[in-house]
Amino acid sequence: MKEEFKQLIALQDKDSAIDIAKAKTAAIPARIEEQKTLLAAIKLAFEQSKQNMTRLTLAKKEKEMEVTTIESAISKHSGELNAVKSNDAYKALLSEIEIEKQKKYSVEDEIIVIMEELEKESISAKTKEKEAKEKEAEAGSVIDALNAEQKQTIEKIAALEAERAEFIKHIPENILSKYDYIRSNRGGSALVPIIGENCGGCHFALRQATINEVSKAGDFVFCDSCSRILYKKPE
C-alpha cells in the first residue's frame, strides 16, 4: 500500500479516537444533570409528603376545636334544662342537645378518617425520606465518578491532539488539506476500504475501472458517489 494511504489511515484512526473521546465528554454534563433531576424528583416527593402531613395535622386540629365548641354548646344546653319552665321548652333543648351530639359524632368520624390518612402519610414520608437520602448518596457518588471521568477524558483528548499535531508534520500539506476537507464533510470518514465491489462508506456499487485504479495504489481514487478516498485492504 502506498505510504500516503498508510499515513492517512493511521491519522484517521487517531481522529476517530479523538472524536469518540469528545463525544464521551460532551455527553457527561447531560448524565450529571440526569442524576440531579432524579434526585430533585425524589426530594420533591418527600417535600410534598411532608406538606400533606402538615395539612392533615392542621385539619385534625381544626376538627378537634370544632368538637370542643360543640361540647361547650352541649354543656351549656344541658345546664339550661334545669332553668326552663315549660315542657315545650324542655323538649326543644333536648332536641338541640341531640342535634349537637350528632354533629359531634360526625366530626369525630371525620377526625378518625384524618388520623388514618395521617398515619398512611407518615409511613409514606418516612419511606420517601429514606429514598431521598439513599439517592442523594448514590447521585453524589455517580456525579463524582462522572466528574473524574470528564477530567480524565479531557486530559486524554489533549494528549491525543498533541500526538496528532506531531504526526501530521510528516504528511504533505496538500494531502492533509484534502483529507481534512473530505473528513469534515463526510461524518469523520475521509478514507474507506472497498468492500466486495462497493464503497465502504456509502455502499455505492463501484465501476470495475475504479476498482482497478485503486488496486494499483497510485494516485488517490475517489468514490463517484460520496467522494471519499478509496483504498483496498491488504489480503
MDAnalysis code that builds the backbone (N, CA, C; Angstrom):
import MDAnalysis as mda
import numpy as np

u = mda.Universe.empty(705, n_residues=235, atom_resindex=np.repeat(np.arange(235), 3), trajectory=True)
u.add_TopologyAttr("name", ["N", "CA", "C"] * 235)
u.add_TopologyAttr("resid", np.arange(1, 236))
u.add_TopologyAttr("resname", ["MET", "LYS", "GLU", "GLU", "PHE", "LYS", "GLN", "LEU", "ILE", "ALA", "LEU", "GLN", "ASP", "LYS", "ASP", "SER", "ALA", "ILE", "ASP", "ILE", "ALA", "LYS", "ALA", "LYS", "THR", "ALA", "ALA", "ILE", "PRO", "ALA", "ARG", "ILE", "GLU", "GLU", "GLN", "LYS", "THR", "LEU", "LEU", "ALA", "ALA", "ILE", "LYS", "LEU", "ALA", "PHE", "GLU", "GLN", "SER", "LYS", "GLN", "ASN", "MET", "THR", "ARG", "LEU", "THR", "LEU", "ALA", "LYS", "LYS", "GLU", "LYS", "GLU", "MET", "GLU", "VAL", "THR", "THR", "ILE", "GLU", "SER", "ALA", "ILE", "SER", "LYS", "HIS", "SER", "GLY", "GLU", "LEU", "ASN", "ALA", "VAL", "LYS", "SER", "ASN", "ASP", "ALA", "TYR", "LYS", "ALA", "LEU", "LEU", "SER", "GLU", "ILE", "GLU", "ILE", "GLU", "LYS", "GLN", "LYS", "LYS", "TYR", "SER", "VAL", "GLU", "ASP", "GLU", "ILE", "ILE", "VAL", "ILE", "MET", "GLU", "GLU", "LEU", "GLU", "LYS", "GLU", "SER", "ILE", "SER", "ALA", "LYS", "THR", "LYS", "GLU", "LYS", "GLU", "ALA", "LYS", "GLU", "LYS", "GLU", "ALA", "GLU", "ALA", "GLY", "SER", "VAL", "ILE", "ASP", "ALA", "LEU", "ASN", "ALA", "GLU", "GLN", "LYS", "GLN", "THR", "ILE", "GLU", "LYS", "ILE", "ALA", "ALA", "LEU", "GLU", "ALA", "GLU", "ARG", "ALA", "GLU", "PHE", "ILE", "LYS", "HIS", "ILE", "PRO", "GLU", "ASN", "ILE", "LEU", "SER", "LYS", "TYR", "ASP", "TYR", "ILE", "ARG", "SER", "ASN", "ARG", "GLY", "GLY", "SER", "ALA", "LEU", "VAL", "PRO", "ILE", "ILE", "GLY", "GLU", "ASN", "CYS", "GLY", "GLY", "CYS", "HIS", "PHE", "ALA", "LEU", "ARG", "GLN", "ALA", "THR", "ILE", "ASN", "GLU", "VAL", "SER", "LYS", "ALA", "GLY", "ASP", "PHE", "VAL", "PHE", "CYS", "ASP", "SER", "CYS", "SER", "ARG", "ILE", "LEU", "TYR", "LYS", "LYS", "PRO", "GLU"])
u.atoms.positions = np.array([
    [0.852, -1.191, 0.000],
    [0.000, 0.000, 0.000],
    [0.891, 1.246, 0.000],
    [0.485, 2.229, -0.778],
    [1.238, 3.462, -0.868],
    [1.368, 4.116, 0.508],
    [2.551, 4.705, 0.801],
    [2.839, 5.253, 2.116],
    [1.824, 6.318, 2.534],
    [1.387, 7.143, 1.571],
    [0.413, 8.192, 1.911],
    [-0.894, 7.595, 2.438],
    [-1.283, 6.449, 1.849],
    [-2.502, 5.788, 2.316],
    [-2.326, 5.328, 3.759],
    [-1.190, 4.714, 4.043],
    [-0.928, 4.233, 5.404],
    [-0.945, 5.387, 6.401],
    [-0.354, 6.508, 6.002],
    [-0.333, 7.663, 6.898],
    [-1.742, 8.186, 7.174],
    [-2.545, 8.287, 6.109],
    [-3.892, 8.822, 6.280],
    [-4.797, 7.865, 7.054],
    [-4.630, 6.575, 6.837],
    [-5.419, 5.599, 7.597],
    [-5.059, 5.687, 9.082],
    [-3.750, 5.807, 9.358],
    [-3.316, 5.956, 10.750],
    [-3.848, 7.255, 11.346],
    [-3.838, 8.318, 10.535],
    [-4.352, 9.609, 11.002],
    [-5.848, 9.518, 11.271],
    [-6.549, 8.832, 10.400],
    [-7.991, 8.696, 10.576],
    [-8.308, 7.910, 11.858],
    [-7.489, 6.908, 12.149],
    [-7.676, 6.165, 13.402],
    [-7.493, 7.090, 14.605],
    [-6.501, 7.956, 14.540],
    [-6.259, 8.908, 15.634],
    [-7.426, 9.887, 15.756],
    [-7.895, 10.374, 14.610],
    [-9.005, 11.324, 14.638],
    [-10.283, 10.683, 15.160],
    [-10.471, 9.403, 14.813],
    [-11.657, 8.686, 15.317],
    [-11.595, 8.555, 16.826],
    [-10.388, 8.277, 17.329],
    [-10.221, 8.177, 18.789],
    [-10.513, 9.516, 19.462],
    [-10.092, 10.606, 18.823],
    [-10.372, 11.946, 19.360],
    [-11.869, 12.231, 19.329],
    [-12.515, 11.863, 18.224],
    [-13.963, 12.086, 18.097],
    [-14.735, 11.327, 19.171],
    [-14.337, 10.077, 19.391],
    [-15.013, 9.258, 20.400],
    [-14.850, 9.872, 21.785],
    [-13.632, 10.314, 22.082],
    [-13.364, 10.930, 23.391],
    [-14.162, 12.223, 23.562],
    [-14.250, 13.018, 22.494],
    [-15.001, 14.278, 22.569],
    [-16.497, 14.019, 22.741],
    [-16.996, 13.003, 22.040],
    [-18.415, 12.655, 22.184],
    [-18.705, 12.189, 23.610],
    [-17.763, 11.450, 24.158],
    [-17.906, 10.952, 25.530],
    [-17.969, 12.105, 26.520],
    [-17.042, 13.039, 26.387],
    [-17.006, 14.172, 27.331],
    [-18.195, 15.104, 27.117],
    [-18.688, 15.189, 25.876],
    [-19.849, 16.050, 25.612],
    [-21.120, 15.485, 26.238],
    [-21.156, 14.148, 26.403],
    [-22.356, 13.509, 26.962],
    [-22.389, 13.544, 28.487],
    [-21.256, 13.778, 29.112],
    [-21.179, 13.703, 30.576],
    [-22.050, 14.751, 31.281],
    [-22.062, 16.044, 30.858],
    [-22.932, 17.013, 31.543],
    [-24.400, 16.591, 31.583],
    [-24.875, 15.981, 30.501],
    [-26.276, 15.525, 30.471],
    [-26.490, 14.382, 31.458],
    [-25.498, 13.521, 31.591],
    [-25.595, 12.409, 32.544],
    [-25.589, 12.927, 33.985],
    [-24.801, 13.953, 34.235],
    [-24.782, 14.571, 35.564],
    [-26.130, 15.236, 35.851],
    [-26.651, 15.939, 34.857],
    [-27.942, 16.614, 35.016],
    [-29.066, 15.605, 35.250],
    [-28.952, 14.447, 34.615],
    [-29.955, 13.394, 34.801],
    [-29.989, 12.932, 36.262],
    [-28.803, 12.753, 36.850],
    [-28.732, 12.368, 38.258],
    [-29.354, 13.438, 39.152],
    [-29.059, 14.691, 38.864],
    [-29.612, 15.794, 39.649],
    [-31.131, 15.861, 39.516],
    [-31.628, 15.603, 38.308],
    [-33.075, 15.638, 38.066],
    [-33.783, 14.525, 38.829],
    [-33.203, 13.322, 38.807],
    [-33.790, 12.195, 39.537],
    [-33.818, 12.482, 41.038],
    [-32.718, 13.038, 41.539],
    [-32.638, 13.366, 42.965],
    [-33.661, 14.438, 43.323],
    [-33.784, 15.448, 42.480],
    [-34.746, 16.529, 42.730],
    [-36.177, 15.992, 42.766],
    [-36.489, 15.038, 41.889],
    [-37.839, 14.461, 41.850],
    [-38.146, 13.703, 43.135],
    [-37.160, 12.941, 43.636],
    [-37.369, 12.185, 44.879],
    [-37.502, 13.130, 46.069],
    [-36.672, 14.177, 46.087],
    [-36.763, 15.164, 47.170],
    [-38.108, 15.893, 47.136],
    [-38.580, 16.199, 45.929],
    [-39.870, 16.878, 45.786],
    [-41.000, 16.001, 46.320],
    [-40.933, 14.690, 46.017],
    [-41.960, 13.764, 46.506],
    [-41.968, 13.740, 48.033],
    [-40.772, 13.774, 48.624],
    [-40.669, 13.793, 50.090],
    [-41.248, 15.089, 50.661],
    [-40.920, 16.220, 50.034],
    [-41.428, 17.513, 50.495],
    [-42.948, 17.568, 50.390],
    [-43.491, 17.020, 49.308],
    [-44.946, 17.007, 49.131],
    [-45.611, 16.152, 50.203],
    [-44.944, 15.043, 50.547],
    [-45.475, 14.180, 51.604],
    [-45.482, 14.910, 52.944],
    [-44.419, 15.661, 53.223],
    [-44.363, 16.436, 54.467],
    [-45.459, 17.510, 54.479],
    [-45.675, 18.138, 53.339],
    [-46.723, 19.156, 53.244],
    [-48.111, 18.545, 53.486],
    [-48.305, 17.332, 52.963],
    [-49.578, 16.636, 53.191],
    [-49.773, 16.346, 54.677],
    [-48.690, 15.953, 55.351],
    [-48.770, 15.698, 56.793],
    [-49.132, 16.974, 57.554],
    [-48.527, 18.077, 57.164],
    [-48.826, 19.357, 57.799],
    [-50.286, 19.739, 57.592],
    [-50.758, 19.546, 56.347],
    [-52.158, 19.867, 56.023],
    [-53.114, 19.008, 56.845],
    [-52.827, 17.716, 56.936],
    [-53.698, 16.800, 57.681],
    [-53.664, 17.100, 59.183],
    [-52.481, 17.445, 59.690],
    [-52.355, 17.785, 61.115],
    [-53.186, 19.023, 61.452],
    [-53.127, 20.034, 60.571],
    [-53.923, 21.251, 60.780],
    [-55.420, 20.946, 60.700],
    [-55.790, 20.100, 59.734],
    [-57.199, 19.732, 59.587],
    [-57.700, 19.003, 60.829],
    [-56.846, 18.142, 61.382],
    [-57.214, 17.405, 62.606],
    [-57.420, 18.371, 63.778],
    [-56.525, 19.347, 63.918],
    [-56.652, 20.328, 64.994],
    [-57.924, 21.152, 64.852],
    [-58.245, 21.524, 63.596],
    [-59.460, 22.305, 63.350],
    [-60.703, 21.505, 63.750],
    [-60.709, 20.214, 63.410],
    [-61.854, 19.363, 63.753],
    [-61.946, 19.161, 65.263],
    [-60.781, 19.029, 65.922],
    [-60.786, 18.880, 67.375],
    [-61.315, 20.139, 68.050],
    [-60.977, 21.297, 67.496],
    [-61.503, 22.560, 68.027],
    [-63.017, 22.633, 67.804],
    [-63.453, 22.105, 66.673],
    [-64.886, 22.090, 66.374],
    [-65.622, 21.204, 67.384],
    [-65.016, 20.062, 67.727],
    [-65.618, 19.174, 68.735],
    [-65.701, 19.884, 70.084],
    [-64.630, 20.601, 70.432],
    [-64.608, 21.343, 71.700],
    [-65.735, 22.376, 71.741],
    [-65.940, 23.054, 70.602],
    [-67.013, 24.056, 70.519],
    [-68.382, 23.398, 70.678],
    [-68.559, 22.249, 70.039],
    [-69.850, 21.540, 70.126],
    [-70.084, 21.043, 71.545],
    [-69.020, 20.522, 72.173],
    [-69.156, 20.041, 73.548],
    [-69.542, 21.187, 74.488],
    [-69.003, 22.375, 74.232],
    [-69.363, 23.547, 75.042],
    [-70.841, 23.870, 74.879],
    [-71.324, 23.768, 73.628],
    [-72.745, 24.043, 73.363],
    [-73.627, 23.013, 74.053],
    [-73.206, 21.737, 74.009],
    [-73.975, 20.679, 74.677],
    [-74.025, 20.924, 76.184],
    [-72.882, 21.278, 76.749],
    [-72.800, 21.543, 78.189],
    [-73.689, 22.725, 78.579],
    [-73.685, 23.752, 77.745],
    [-74.496, 24.937, 78.016],
    [-75.982, 24.588, 78.006],
    [-76.390, 23.856, 76.963],
    [-77.801, 23.479, 76.839],
    [-78.217, 22.543, 77.975],
    [-77.307, 21.660, 78.384],
    [-77.618, 20.740, 79.479],
    [-77.847, 21.512, 80.771],
    [-77.070, 22.576, 80.960],
    [-77.230, 23.414, 82.150],
    [-78.511, 24.205, 82.127],
    [-79.000, 24.505, 80.929],
    [-80.226, 25.290, 80.793],
    [-81.481, 24.462, 81.050],
    [-81.348, 23.124, 81.047],
    [-82.521, 22.259, 81.221],
    [-83.221, 22.508, 82.566],
    [-82.422, 22.747, 83.594],
    [-82.984, 22.942, 84.931],
    [-83.688, 24.292, 85.098],
    [-83.427, 25.190, 84.133],
    [-83.975, 26.537, 84.279],
    [-85.272, 26.746, 83.494],
    [-85.583, 25.821, 82.563],
    [-86.774, 26.026, 81.733],
    [-88.041, 25.756, 82.550],
    [-89.113, 26.449, 82.215],
    [-90.368, 26.359, 82.972],
    [-91.403, 25.481, 82.271],
    [-91.361, 25.473, 80.912],
    [-92.403, 24.745, 80.183],
    [-91.854, 23.439, 79.618],
    [-92.782, 22.537, 79.398],
    [-92.430, 21.242, 78.828],
    [-91.935, 21.382, 77.393],
    [-92.540, 22.296, 76.648],
    [-92.131, 22.512, 75.245],
    [-90.701, 23.024, 75.154],
    [-90.365, 23.945, 76.050],
    [-89.007, 24.496, 76.064],
    [-87.997, 23.411, 76.430],
    [-88.422, 22.526, 77.352],
    [-87.559, 21.428, 77.783],
    [-87.268, 20.478, 76.600],
    [-88.345, 20.161, 75.870],
    [-88.205, 19.279, 74.707],
    [-87.333, 19.920, 73.623],
    [-87.488, 21.230, 73.465],
    [-86.710, 21.954, 72.453],
    [-85.220, 21.890, 72.768],
    [-84.900, 22.049, 74.069],
    [-83.499, 21.974, 74.476],
    [-82.926, 20.571, 74.281],
    [-83.730, 19.564, 74.627],
    [-83.296, 18.178, 74.417],
    [-83.021, 17.906, 72.940],
    [-83.917, 18.445, 72.095],
    [-83.730, 18.280, 70.647],
    [-82.450, 18.960, 70.184],
    [-82.193, 20.155, 70.702],
    [-80.988, 20.903, 70.343],
    [-79.737, 20.152, 70.797],
    [-79.806, 19.575, 72.017],
    [-78.669, 18.805, 72.529],
    [-78.398, 17.593, 71.644],
    [-79.469, 16.926, 71.208],
    [-79.306, 15.735, 70.351],
    [-78.684, 16.101, 69.000],
    [-79.126, 17.257, 68.478],
    [-78.555, 17.721, 67.208],
    [-77.060, 17.976, 67.354],
    [-76.688, 18.624, 68.466],
    [-75.269, 18.917, 68.714],
    [-74.467, 17.630, 68.893],
    [-75.058, 16.632, 69.550],
    [-74.372, 15.353, 69.737],
    [-74.127, 14.663, 68.398],
    [-75.132, 14.705, 67.521],
    [-74.976, 14.091, 66.202],
    [-73.877, 14.797, 65.398],
    [-73.845, 16.128, 65.529],
    [-72.778, 16.889, 64.866],
    [-71.415, 16.465, 65.414],
    [-71.350, 16.277, 66.737],
    [-70.094, 15.869, 67.370],
    [-69.654, 14.505, 66.847],
    [-70.592, 13.542, 66.766],
    [-70.256, 12.209, 66.281],
    [-69.725, 12.272, 64.845],
    [-70.378, 13.107, 64.048],
    [-69.975, 13.243, 62.639],
    [-68.556, 13.805, 62.523],
    [-68.263, 14.845, 63.323],
    [-66.929, 15.456, 63.300],
    [-65.886, 14.471, 63.816],
    [-66.231, 13.706, 64.836],
    [-65.307, 12.716, 65.384],
    [-64.990, 11.637, 64.339],
    [-66.008, 11.271, 63.538],
    [-65.762, 10.317, 62.444],
    [-64.772, 10.903, 61.429],
    [-64.945, 12.198, 61.165],
    [-64.020, 12.876, 60.238],
    [-62.594, 12.887, 60.807],
    [-62.480, 13.072, 62.115],
    [-61.160, 13.066, 62.759],
    [-60.502, 11.690, 62.607],
    [-61.292, 10.630, 62.769],
    [-60.755, 9.271, 62.617],
    [-60.210, 9.051, 61.205],
    [-60.988, 9.531, 60.206],
    [-60.547, 9.410, 58.813],
    [-59.236, 10.169, 58.593],
    [-59.163, 11.382, 59.145],
    [-57.950, 12.199, 59.011],
    [-56.765, 11.505, 59.679],
    [-56.989, 10.918, 60.844],
    [-55.922, 10.229, 61.571],
    [-55.396, 9.030, 60.766],
    [-56.308, 8.328, 60.111],
    [-55.892, 7.191, 59.280],
    [-55.045, 7.668, 58.093],
    [-55.491, 8.767, 57.466],
    [-54.730, 9.338, 56.350],
    [-53.361, 9.835, 56.826],
    [-53.361, 10.424, 58.021],
    [-52.116, 10.948, 58.595],
    [-51.122, 9.819, 58.876],
    [-51.638, 8.700, 59.345],
    [-50.770, 7.550, 59.620],
    [-50.158, 7.007, 58.321],
    [-50.996, 6.892, 57.289],
    [-50.504, 6.424, 55.987],
    [-49.456, 7.382, 55.417],
    [-49.745, 8.688, 55.537],
    [-48.825, 9.693, 55.002],
    [-47.514, 9.700, 55.778],
    [-47.596, 9.432, 57.080],
    [-46.394, 9.375, 57.900],
    [-45.485, 8.230, 57.454],
    [-46.078, 7.080, 57.177],
    [-45.309, 5.921, 56.685],
    [-44.701, 6.235, 55.324],
    [-45.518, 6.861, 54.469],
    [-45.041, 7.231, 53.130],
    [-43.895, 8.232, 53.204],
    [-44.017, 9.202, 54.117],
    [-42.976, 10.228, 54.252],
    [-41.657, 9.617, 54.709],
    [-41.728, 8.668, 55.648],
    [-40.508, 8.011, 56.122],
    [-39.832, 7.221, 55.001],
    [-40.658, 6.561, 54.181],
    [-40.119, 5.805, 53.042],
    [-39.449, 6.741, 52.038],
    [-40.127, 7.843, 51.750],
    [-39.588, 8.799, 50.779],
    [-38.342, 9.504, 51.307],
    [-38.307, 9.740, 52.621],
    [-37.118, 10.352, 53.224],
    [-35.922, 9.414, 53.085],
    [-36.169, 8.130, 53.329],
    [-35.102, 7.136, 53.187],
    [-34.620, 7.069, 51.743],
    [-35.573, 7.057, 50.797],
    [-35.227, 7.026, 49.371],
    [-34.405, 8.260, 48.985],
    [-34.799, 9.412, 49.511],
    [-34.098, 10.655, 49.185],
    [-32.661, 10.617, 49.687],
    [-32.473, 10.118, 50.914],
    [-31.123, 10.037, 51.477],
    [-30.255, 9.054, 50.695],
    [-30.851, 7.906, 50.335],
    [-30.107, 6.905, 49.570],
    [-29.741, 7.434, 48.185],
    [-30.708, 8.105, 47.540],
    [-30.460, 8.634, 46.199],
    [-29.450, 9.767, 46.234],
    [-29.483, 10.560, 47.312],
    [-28.528, 11.660, 47.438],
    [-27.104, 11.116, 47.522],
    [-26.936, 10.044, 48.303],
    [-25.609, 9.421, 48.421],
    [-25.191, 8.788, 47.099],
    [-26.153, 8.111, 46.452],
    [-25.858, 7.459, 45.173],
    [-25.525, 8.490, 44.091],
    [-26.349, 9.535, 44.010],
    [-26.131, 10.571, 42.993],
    [-24.794, 11.271, 43.214],
    [-24.473, 11.529, 44.480],
    [-23.190, 12.171, 44.777],
    [-22.026, 11.327, 44.311],
    [-22.135, 10.014, 44.534],
    [-21.074, 9.091, 44.110],
    [-20.962, 9.036, 42.593],
    [-22.125, 8.960, 41.927],
    [-22.141, 8.899, 40.453],
    [-21.591, 10.192, 39.858],
    [-22.014, 11.329, 40.409],
    [-21.556, 12.625, 39.879],
    [-20.054, 12.790, 40.083],
    [-19.541, 12.355, 41.236],
    [-18.090, 12.414, 41.475],
    [-17.338, 11.571, 40.444],
    [-17.891, 10.377, 40.167],
    [-17.259, 9.484, 39.191],
    [-17.293, 10.095, 37.794],
    [-18.419, 10.732, 37.458],
    [-18.550, 11.356, 36.132],
    [-17.609, 12.551, 35.993],
    [-17.468, 13.330, 37.054],
    [-16.534, 14.462, 37.014],
    [-15.096, 13.982, 36.848],
    [-14.771, 12.871, 37.534],
    [-13.428, 12.296, 37.395],
    [-13.222, 11.774, 35.976],
    [-14.257, 11.145, 35.439],
    [-14.195, 10.632, 34.062],
    [-14.049, 11.784, 33.073],
    [-14.763, 12.867, 33.324],
    [-14.673, 14.053, 32.466],
    [-13.245, 14.600, 32.442],
    [-12.655, 14.697, 33.623],
    [-11.288, 15.214, 33.731],
    [-10.302, 14.317, 32.989],
    [-10.428, 13.004, 33.189],
    [-9.536, 12.055, 32.528],
    [-9.697, 12.101, 31.011],
    [-10.937, 12.222, 30.559],
    [-11.200, 12.249, 29.118],
    [-10.649, 13.518, 28.482],
    [-10.795, 14.645, 29.175],
    [-10.245, 15.905, 28.661],
    [-8.720, 15.811, 28.550],
    [-8.102, 15.201, 29.554],
    [-6.649, 15.009, 29.508],
    [-6.258, 14.084, 28.362],
    [-7.072, 13.047, 28.142],
    [-6.816, 12.111, 27.052],
    [-6.916, 12.814, 25.701],
    [-7.932, 13.674, 25.551],
    [-8.111, 14.420, 24.299],
    [-6.895, 15.303, 24.037],
    [-6.424, 15.980, 25.083],
    [-5.256, 16.854, 24.933],
    [-4.036, 16.058, 24.477],
    [-3.861, 14.855, 25.054],
    [-2.726, 14.011, 24.683],
    [-2.864, 13.516, 23.243],
    [-4.078, 13.118, 22.874],
    [-4.317, 12.631, 21.508],
    [-4.105, 13.739, 20.479],
    [-4.564, 14.937, 20.800],
    [-4.413, 16.060, 19.868],
    [-2.938, 16.457, 19.727],
    [-2.205, 16.355, 20.829],
    [-0.767, 16.644, 20.759],
    [-0.054, 15.602, 19.893],
    [-0.471, 14.355, 20.045],
    [0.086, 13.272, 19.238],
    [-0.250, 13.469, 17.768],
    [-1.486, 13.906, 17.504],
    [-1.912, 14.153, 16.128],
    [-1.089, 15.284, 15.502],
    [-0.911, 16.349, 16.280],
    [-0.156, 17.505, 15.780],
    [1.268, 17.106, 15.383],
    [1.853, 16.201, 16.135],
    [3.202, 15.731, 15.814],
    [3.171, 14.824, 14.596],
    [2.129, 13.996, 14.499],
    [2.032, 13.023, 13.404],
    [1.855, 13.700, 12.046],
    [1.028, 14.756, 11.992],
    [0.724, 15.365, 10.691],
    [1.896, 16.167, 10.115],
    [2.935, 16.359, 10.924],
    [4.118, 17.050, 10.403],
    [4.780, 16.275, 9.266],
    [4.508, 14.983, 9.236],
    [5.129, 14.115, 8.239],
    [4.218, 13.876, 7.032],
    [3.075, 14.560, 6.998],
    [2.148, 14.406, 5.878],
    [2.161, 15.683, 5.046],
    [2.335, 15.569, 3.715],
    [2.339, 16.762, 2.854],
    [1.076, 17.597, 3.053],
    [1.232, 18.912, 2.998],
    [0.137, 19.835, 3.274],
    [-1.038, 19.648, 2.308],
    [-0.753, 19.427, 1.029],
    [-1.834, 19.286, 0.046],
    [-2.671, 18.029, 0.312],
    [-2.023, 16.957, 0.744],
    [-2.744, 15.722, 1.064],
    [-3.546, 15.896, 2.346],
    [-2.944, 16.545, 3.314],
    [-3.614, 16.752, 4.599],
    [-4.858, 17.627, 4.445],
    [-4.750, 18.678, 3.661],
    [-5.895, 19.579, 3.482],
    [-7.040, 18.862, 2.772],
    [-6.698, 18.003, 1.805],
    [-7.727, 17.236, 1.093],
    [-8.413, 16.267, 2.055],
    [-7.602, 15.611, 2.871],
    [-8.126, 14.676, 3.873],
    [-9.066, 15.400, 4.845],
    [-8.625, 16.527, 5.367],
    [-9.422, 17.285, 6.346],
    [-10.744, 17.748, 5.748],
    [-10.687, 18.170, 4.489],
    [-11.900, 18.666, 3.833],
    [-12.925, 17.544, 3.684],
    [-12.472, 16.406, 3.176],
    [-13.399, 15.280, 2.974],
    [-13.946, 14.797, 4.313],
    [-13.073, 14.675, 5.281],
    [-13.481, 14.166, 6.589],
    [-14.532, 15.070, 7.240],
    [-14.337, 16.366, 7.131],
    [-15.272, 17.302, 7.759],
    [-16.642, 17.291, 7.082],
    [-16.674, 16.853, 5.831],
    [-17.937, 16.827, 5.083],
    [-18.552, 15.442, 4.971],
    [-17.880, 14.444, 5.527],
    [-18.374, 13.076, 5.401],
    [-18.412, 12.349, 6.752],
    [-18.837, 13.085, 7.758],
    [-19.060, 12.450, 9.053],
    [-17.838, 11.855, 9.704],
    [-16.675, 12.454, 9.453],
    [-15.467, 11.993, 10.120],
    [-14.742, 10.861, 9.413],
    [-15.198, 10.512, 8.233],
    [-14.570, 9.407, 7.490],
    [-14.130, 9.890, 6.113],
    [-12.796, 10.032, 5.941],
    [-12.261, 10.502, 4.654],
    [-11.825, 9.355, 3.775],
    [-11.328, 8.280, 4.393],
    [-10.867, 7.107, 3.652],
    [-11.734, 5.914, 4.024],
    [-12.119, 5.150, 3.015],
    [-12.920, 3.941, 3.267],
    [-12.401, 2.813, 2.391],
    [-12.446, 1.589, 2.901],
    [-11.989, 0.466, 2.086],
    [-13.052, 0.026, 1.090],
    [-12.608, -0.643, 0.058],
    [-13.549, -1.265, -0.872],
    [-13.995, -2.576, -0.243],
    [-15.292, -2.758, -0.165],
    [-15.840, -3.999, 0.390],
    [-16.568, -4.727, -0.731],
    [-15.979, -5.833, -1.163],
    [-16.515, -6.531, -2.338],
    [-16.300, -5.661, -3.560],
    [-17.370, -5.134, -4.103],
    [-17.275, -4.190, -5.220],
    [-17.988, -2.875, -4.866],
    [-18.088, -2.625, -3.580],
    [-18.819, -1.441, -3.123],
    [-17.944, -0.520, -2.282],
    [-18.335, 0.750, -2.246],
    [-17.671, 1.724, -1.384],
    [-17.984, 1.382, 0.071],
    [-16.956, 1.336, 0.906],
    [-17.154, 1.012, 2.309],
    [-17.801, 2.127, 3.100],
    [-17.978, 3.294, 2.490],
    [-18.606, 4.406, 3.182],
    [-20.078, 4.538, 2.867],
    [-20.402, 4.659, 1.573],
    [-21.800, 4.868, 1.170],
    [-22.426, 3.624, 0.538],
    [-21.595, 2.569, 0.360],
    [-22.048, 1.285, -0.196],
    [-22.456, 1.377, -1.672],
    [-21.994, 2.419, -2.323],
    [-22.263, 2.604, -3.756],
    [-21.506, 1.537, -4.543],
    [-22.171, 0.952, -5.551],
    [-21.526, -0.056, -6.402],
    [-20.493, 0.643, -7.296],
    [-19.242, 0.217, -7.180],
    [-18.145, 0.868, -7.901],
    [-17.959, 0.273, -9.285],
    [-17.490, 1.128, -10.206],
    [-17.159, 0.648, -11.541],
    [-15.887, -0.192, -11.463],
    [-15.777, -1.167, -12.334],
    [-14.593, -2.032, -12.332],
    [-13.334, -1.222, -12.598],
    [-13.469, -0.212, -13.421],
    [-12.307, 0.633, -13.717],
    [-11.833, 1.349, -12.451],
    [-12.775, 1.770, -11.630],
    [-12.420, 2.428, -10.373],
    [-11.699, 1.462, -9.441],
    [-12.218, 0.251, -9.358],
    [-11.596, -0.772, -8.504],
    [-10.188, -1.078, -8.984],
    [-10.017, -1.152, -10.304],
    [-8.683, -1.436, -10.867],
    [-7.710, -0.310, -10.520],
    [-8.179, 0.938, -10.603],
    [-7.324, 2.076, -10.282],
    [-6.881, 2.037, -8.812],
    [-7.821, 1.679, -7.943],
    [-7.497, 1.591, -6.519],
    [-6.472, 0.482, -6.285],
    [-6.631, -0.623, -6.989],
    [-5.720, -1.760, -6.818],
    [-4.283, -1.407, -7.161],
    [-4.095, -0.429, -8.058],
    [-2.743, -0.024, -8.442],
    [-2.042, 0.743, -7.319],
    [-2.853, 1.257, -6.365],
    [-2.318, 2.024, -5.229],
    [-1.437, 3.163, -5.698],
    [-1.894, 3.853, -6.735],
    [-1.151, 5.008, -7.237],
    [-1.712, 6.281, -6.659],
    [-2.300, 7.123, -7.520],
    [-2.912, 8.354, -7.042],
    [-4.213, 8.042, -6.285],
    [-4.676, 9.036, -5.564],
    [-5.924, 8.860, -4.837],
    [-7.071, 8.648, -5.823],
    [-7.951, 7.709, -5.487],
    [-9.143, 7.446, -6.289],
    [-10.345, 7.702, -5.383],
    [-11.311, 8.448, -5.911],
    [-12.449, 8.859, -5.087],
    [-13.720, 8.127, -5.499],
    [-14.579, 7.880, -4.533],
    [-15.882, 7.276, -4.817],
    [-16.717, 8.264, -5.622],
    [-17.344, 7.787, -6.699],
    [-18.161, 8.661, -7.547],
    [-19.399, 9.173, -6.819],
    [-19.786, 8.471, -5.744],
    [-20.998, 8.858, -5.032],
    [-20.726, 9.788, -3.857],
    [-19.822, 9.391, -2.953],
    [-19.622, 10.161, -1.720],
    [-18.314, 10.953, -1.704],
    [-17.462, 10.755, -2.718],
    [-16.194, 11.492, -2.860],
    [-15.150, 11.138, -1.806],
    [-15.368, 10.050, -1.063],
    [-14.346, 9.614, -0.123],
    [-13.186, 8.948, -0.877],
    [-12.035, 8.949, -0.239],
    [-10.848, 8.305, -0.817],
    [-10.976, 6.804, -0.622],
    [-10.820, 6.062, -1.699],
    [-10.964, 4.609, -1.634],
    [-9.592, 3.955, -1.482],
    [-9.554, 2.857, -0.746],
    [-8.324, 2.047, -0.682],
    [-8.717, 0.571, -0.561],
    [-7.778, -0.263, -0.886],
    [-8.022, -1.698, -0.813],
    [-7.200, -2.293, 0.310],
    [-7.902, -2.975, 1.211],
    [-7.196, -3.602, 2.330],
    [-6.252, -4.679, 1.813],
    [-5.061, -4.810, 2.405],
    [-4.131, -5.868, 2.004],
    [-4.780, -7.240, 2.244],
    [-4.471, -8.186, 1.354],
    [-5.038, -9.521, 1.508],
    [-4.545, -10.125, 2.834],
])
